[in-house]
Each structure stands twice: as structure tokens, then as C-alpha cells.
Amino acid sequence: MGSMRKIVVLTFVTLDGVMQGPGGPTEDTSGGFAHGGWTVPYFDEALGETMGEQMGRPFDLLLGRKTFDIFASYWPQQSENPFEEVTKYVVSNTLTEHSWQKSVFLAGDVVEKIRALKQETGPDLQVHGSGLLIQTLLKHDLVDQLWLKIFPVTVGAGKRLFGEGVIPAAFTLSETKVSPSGVIIASYKRAGELKTGSF
């Protein structure tokens, strides 16, 4: 029996928990979000190297529809495309096919379909962006690891990493470093139930 595939969520997040529009002003303006591009001034070489390492190991992608649209309009045109050869599993009730090779669409009972995917043999499933999908994954306890990059900014409003879907849960900090620009790179593994106590 091969080991189960893990679901790994890679997220850029502000100090106040927002994950919306990290890469640019027009990336995601839904809800009137006007602060897109907040990662850019802090994206130093060390952070680039960490991203390279994390995406240098074998993986497939698990994406929400909006993030897939952003990726599919950008990456196939790039000479260096880390996502070309990986299978892209996309949660969507409307899209059923796409010209980008190795795109697989999950509709209907997506939670069951994702559970089934995890049981298969294959590389881990990386989730990039996909704020809405992450809420579903958190709600159904399907996230195995969080690979976070925490930026030294607050933006006030916007889509949050820990939004509607959060359940009480414990995690173990498996890796941590700080980039010269002050980004905390912190990786967490899911670790059973939330334990509480009193002083």
C-alpha cells in the first residue's frame, strides 16, 4: 500500500490573515479589493529560492476555478513553466475541458472526489491561491500541510486564508525561516485535535 497523497496548501498571507491578490493590483479585485500586489516589495531572492525548493519536488496541482483561469492565461505562455507537466485537478461545476494539457475537472461531490484522489498513488497535491477551495478543504479536514509565507503588512479587508471553513485543529511547526525582507516562511503539519487547558 503506497502512502496517501497529501494536500499541501501554499499561501502568501498578510499579518491580518488576508490572501487576496498577492501578486498584482489586477490579480483579484473582487469585493473592491484595492491592495493587490502586497507581496511584491518583499519578494527577495531567499523567498524565490524557497518557492523553487517547494515546487522543485514532484507534485500535482489542486486548484479552484478562478485560480486555474489565472494560471491558464499566464503559465502556458512562459518559457519556464513549472506547471506544464503536472496534472492540474480543477474544482469546477462549469468547466469540463481546457486546452492546457493534463487538466482534469472535478464536479459534483468534490469533497468525495478529493478524498478519493488522496487515496491514489501519486505525488502530493499542491494548492496555490484558490481561497474558496481552501475553505472547503479546511472544513472537511483535508489539509495535511500548510506552507505559509507571512508578509509584514496588514491590508484591512479581503479574502482570508482562515475564513468560513475553519475547524478547531492542532498543527506542528515543521520548518521556519525568515527572509531578509522580513517574510516568515513557516510550514505546519496537521497534528490531531485541538487541546486546551487553563493556567
C-alpha positions as CSV (number, residue, x, y, z in Angstrom):
1,M,0.0,0.0,0.0
2,G,1.6,3.3,-1.1
3,S,1.4,6.3,1.2
4,M,-1.6,8.5,0.7
5,R,-1.2,11.7,-1.2
6,K,-1.0,14.8,1.0
7,I,-2.8,18.0,0.3
8,V,-0.3,20.9,0.8
9,V,-1.6,24.5,0.9
10,L,1.0,27.1,-0.2
11,T,-0.2,30.5,0.7
12,F,1.1,34.1,0.8
13,V,-0.7,35.7,3.7
14,T,-0.7,39.2,5.4
15,L,-0.3,39.6,9.1
16,D,-4.1,40.1,9.3
17,G,-4.7,36.9,7.5
18,V,-5.6,38.1,4.0
19,M,-4.5,36.0,1.0
20,Q,-6.2,38.0,-1.8
21,G,-4.3,39.5,-4.7
22,P,-0.8,38.8,-3.6
23,G,0.8,39.1,-7.0
24,G,-0.5,42.3,-8.5
25,P,-3.1,45.1,-8.5
26,T,-5.4,43.4,-11.1
27,E,-5.0,39.8,-10.0
28,D,-8.1,39.7,-7.9
29,T,-10.1,42.9,-7.3
30,S,-13.3,41.1,-6.3
31,G,-15.2,42.7,-3.4
32,G,-13.5,46.0,-4.3
33,F,-10.1,44.8,-3.1
34,A,-7.7,47.7,-3.9
35,H,-4.4,46.5,-2.3
36,G,-3.3,43.7,-4.8
37,G,0.4,43.2,-5.1
38,W,1.4,43.4,-1.5
39,T,4.0,40.6,-1.8
40,V,6.0,42.4,-4.5
41,P,8.1,44.8,-2.4
42,Y,9.2,41.9,-0.1
43,F,9.8,39.2,-2.7
44,D,13.5,38.7,-2.2
45,E,16.0,36.1,-3.5
46,A,15.6,33.9,-0.4
47,L,11.9,33.7,-0.8
48,G,12.3,32.9,-4.5
49,E,14.7,30.1,-3.5
50,T,12.2,28.7,-1.0
51,M,9.5,28.7,-3.7
52,G,11.9,27.0,-6.1
53,E,12.6,24.3,-3.5
54,Q,9.0,23.8,-2.6
55,M,8.0,23.5,-6.3
56,G,11.1,21.5,-7.2
57,R,9.8,18.3,-5.7
58,P,7.2,16.2,-7.5
59,F,3.6,17.5,-7.2
60,D,0.3,17.8,-8.9
61,L,-1.9,20.8,-8.6
62,L,-5.4,21.1,-6.9
63,L,-6.9,24.4,-7.8
64,G,-10.2,26.4,-7.7
65,R,-11.7,27.6,-10.9
66,K,-10.6,31.2,-10.6
67,T,-7.0,30.4,-9.8
68,F,-7.0,27.9,-12.7
69,D,-8.2,30.7,-15.0
70,I,-5.4,33.0,-13.8
71,F,-2.8,30.2,-14.2
72,A,-4.0,29.0,-17.6
73,S,-3.9,32.5,-19.1
74,Y,-0.4,33.1,-17.9
75,W,1.8,30.0,-17.5
76,P,1.4,28.2,-20.9
77,Q,2.9,31.4,-22.5
78,Q,6.0,31.4,-20.3
79,S,9.3,29.6,-21.3
80,E,9.8,28.5,-17.7
81,N,6.5,26.8,-16.7
82,P,6.7,24.7,-13.5
83,F,3.1,23.5,-14.1
84,E,3.3,22.2,-17.7
85,E,3.9,18.6,-16.9
86,V,1.9,18.3,-13.7
87,T,-1.7,17.1,-13.6
88,K,-3.9,20.0,-12.7
89,Y,-7.1,19.0,-10.8
90,V,-9.6,21.8,-11.0
91,V,-12.7,22.1,-8.9
92,S,-15.4,23.5,-11.2
93,N,-19.1,22.7,-11.9
94,T,-18.9,24.7,-15.2
95,L,-15.6,24.0,-16.9
96,T,-15.2,20.4,-18.2
97,E,-12.3,20.7,-20.6
98,H,-9.4,23.1,-21.4
99,S,-6.7,23.3,-24.0
100,W,-4.0,23.3,-21.3
101,Q,-2.6,19.7,-21.2
102,K,-3.2,17.5,-18.2
103,S,-6.1,19.5,-16.8
104,V,-8.7,17.3,-15.0
105,F,-12.0,18.8,-13.8
106,L,-13.8,17.7,-10.6
107,A,-17.5,18.5,-10.4
108,G,-20.4,17.3,-8.2
109,D,-19.4,15.9,-4.8
110,V,-15.9,17.4,-4.9
111,V,-15.2,16.5,-1.3
112,E,-15.6,12.8,-2.1
113,K,-13.6,13.2,-5.3
114,I,-10.8,14.9,-3.4
115,R,-10.8,12.2,-0.7
116,A,-10.6,9.6,-3.5
117,L,-7.7,11.5,-5.1
118,K,-5.8,11.4,-1.7
119,Q,-6.1,7.6,-1.6
120,E,-4.5,7.2,-5.0
121,T,-0.8,6.7,-5.5
122,G,0.9,9.8,-6.9
123,P,2.7,13.0,-5.9
124,D,1.3,15.3,-3.2
125,L,-1.3,17.8,-4.3
126,Q,-0.3,21.5,-4.0
127,V,-3.0,24.1,-3.6
128,H,-2.0,27.6,-4.8
129,G,-4.3,30.6,-4.5
130,S,-7.8,29.0,-4.5
131,G,-9.2,30.8,-1.4
132,L,-12.7,29.4,-1.8
133,L,-11.5,25.8,-2.3
134,I,-9.2,26.1,0.8
135,Q,-12.3,26.9,2.9
136,T,-13.9,23.6,1.7
137,L,-10.7,21.7,2.3
138,L,-10.3,23.1,5.9
139,K,-14.0,22.5,6.7
140,H,-13.6,18.8,5.7
141,D,-10.2,18.4,7.4
142,L,-8.5,17.6,4.1
143,V,-5.4,19.8,4.5
144,D,-2.3,17.9,5.6
145,Q,0.2,20.7,5.5
146,L,0.2,24.5,5.3
147,W,3.3,26.1,3.7
148,L,2.8,29.7,4.6
149,K,4.7,32.9,3.7
150,I,3.7,35.5,6.2
151,F,4.3,39.1,5.0
152,P,4.9,42.0,7.3
153,V,1.9,44.0,6.2
154,T,-1.8,44.4,7.1
155,V,-4.4,45.3,4.4
156,G,-7.6,45.6,6.4
157,A,-10.1,43.8,4.2
158,G,-10.0,41.0,1.7
159,K,-10.4,37.2,1.4
160,R,-8.9,35.5,4.4
161,L,-6.9,32.2,4.4
162,F,-8.8,31.1,7.5
163,G,-12.3,32.2,6.7
164,E,-15.6,30.3,6.6
165,G,-14.2,26.8,6.7
166,V,-12.1,26.7,9.8
167,I,-12.4,23.9,12.3
168,P,-10.6,23.5,15.6
169,A,-7.4,21.7,14.9
170,A,-3.8,21.4,16.0
171,F,-0.7,21.7,13.9
172,T,3.0,21.1,14.3
173,L,5.5,23.7,13.1
174,S,7.8,21.6,10.8
175,E,10.0,24.3,9.3
176,T,10.6,28.0,9.8
177,K,12.9,30.6,8.4
178,V,12.9,34.4,7.9
179,S,13.8,36.0,4.6
180,P,16.0,39.2,4.7
181,S,12.9,41.3,3.8
182,G,11.1,40.0,6.8
183,V,8.8,37.4,5.4
184,I,8.3,34.5,7.8
185,I,8.4,31.1,6.0
186,A,6.5,28.7,8.2
187,S,5.4,25.2,7.4
188,Y,2.9,23.3,9.5
189,K,1.7,19.7,9.6
190,R,-1.8,18.7,10.8
191,A,-1.5,17.1,14.2
192,G,-4.7,15.8,15.7
193,E,-7.3,17.6,17.8
194,L,-7.1,21.0,19.4
195,K,-6.1,20.6,23.0
196,T,-6.9,23.3,25.5
197,G,-6.1,23.9,29.2
198,S,-6.2,26.6,31.8
199,F,-3.5,28.4,33.8
